[in-house]
Amino acid sequence: MTIARHVKHACLALIALSSVGALQSAFAVGTPSGTTISNQATVDYSVGGVSQTQITSAAASFVVDSRIDLTVSEVSTNATQTTPGQTNVVTTFRVTNTGNSTQGYQLSVTNEASGATLFSQTDNQDVNNRRVFVDSNGNGTYDAGTDAATNIDTLATDADGESVVVFVVADIPVAATNGQYANVRLQARAAVAGTSGATLATPTAGADNPAAVDIVFADAGRDATESAADQYEIRSAALTVTKNVAVISDPFNGTGADRKAIPGAVIQYTIVVTNNSATTAANAVTVNDNIPANTTFVPGSITLNAGSLPDTNFIAGPPARVAVSAGAVAASGGTATVTFRVTIDN
Amino acid sequence: MNGKKAIVAAVLLTMTAGAHAADKACVELKTSAATEQEVIEQGQKVRRLAPAGKVLPGDEVVWTITATNVCKTPTDNVAIANPVPEQMSYVAGSAVGTGADVAYSLDGKDFKDAANLTVRSNDGATRAARADEYRAIRWTYKNSFAPGATAFVRYRATVK
């Protein structure tokens, strides 16, 4: 029987390949549980050359039992991009009832162990405050407050084109760093329909009752439980900052080659912020630098990326400082350059 | 001439009456559903047919039909027919019946050999019908059934 069934499945696969996917789907679900399959034979015959009235047998029948099967799949086929400290980050799954009975499902989510791979990327971070919500309004988007159910109450079979979207919502640790991956695994266990996932389905033990709908777990593990993983990809800007100092002029040599950092000399500081992230721009970058002791800020000397900035970017303090909003710094080596000048006090 | 006709008619009437005299049907027909189930017999796992047990989509069910001549006269031209239940697919090559010719039908009316069953597709081409398209099976016996004789036929079908 086992071998025969394998052969049969192979045939079905061929049919599906050569025709439409819908056929395969229909086969995967099958006749609804509880359907009574009834059969009556007829016989025609004659006696002494005379045809007799056709005879019909009593009906023989049995009830199709409940085959519990399900699939859990990750929807996006790639990692969800996020940043350190981001809250309520959503990944999306789909739960499909591939059995032949309407079913409920109990849902849970866990962090995957370090080293688990998905999308060719290896888990090395965990996410916090993991929650599961069912897409109650069926719009495919997580709506906080509206999508409040945490288990699937009732899901018709895939034959009716039914599946349901499930969201995992989690917070990313502030300590996560650029290029880390956090895998989460959504698990669904078959439950009795209409119990909000509270009452798990149990297989019917012992001999079949031909008149009743018995329950058989038919999923891969024969445990009415399936799961799928999705991934958070942590992306963060990777900023470095360098600061250089140059003497522009002194009171005796002017801007000549011999200018020195003596009292009264003008000094220019150049601060370069570089984003070494391959992927993520840094936004709202601000550059703050205190004016060194024994120097005095030169009004009108602040520049950002070679453009002059007003002196509103200088704060008299104390501490006296330059504070420049540099805006976005592009990924892959983008820079923001701030310069300002001071004079060395006499 | 007229006399001869009258005699023939009389004979026919007698025979028909005789058949009726046998008190209704001369053939008793039974249908049963079974599944192959694994049982332990003398420490060995063996497969046995047992009344249809847990049946799930994709499972195979064995339908068995027995026909018994319960009259004191032989019955001739016995033909057992059985529609494949709507929710099931006939398993190719599974119909058996000793001494019977097996024919199949796509509509439950017109029976042919498996080799002669064709389906016309939308583009006008014809192809051999697939076993899962068979809607009925018929077993026709060439030999008459002696009084008390029982024939059984069998086929397999999977639950869709």
Interface residues (C-beta under 8 A of the other chain):
Chain A: M1 A4 R5 K8 F27 V29 G30 T31 T35 I37 S38 N39 Q40 A41 T42 V43 D44 Y45 S46 V47 G48 G49 V50 S51 Q52 T53 I55 T56 S57 A58 A59 A60 S61 F62 V63 V64 D65 S66 R67 N100 T204 A207 D208 P210 D214 V216 A218
Chain B: L12 M15 T16 G18 A19 A22 A25 C26 V27 E28 L29 K30 T31 S32 A33 E36 E38 R47 P51 A52 G53 K54 V55 L56 P57 G58 E60 V61 W63 I65 A67 C71 T73 P74 T75 D76 N77 V78 A79 I80 A81 N82 P83 P85 Q87 M88 F145 T158 V159 K160
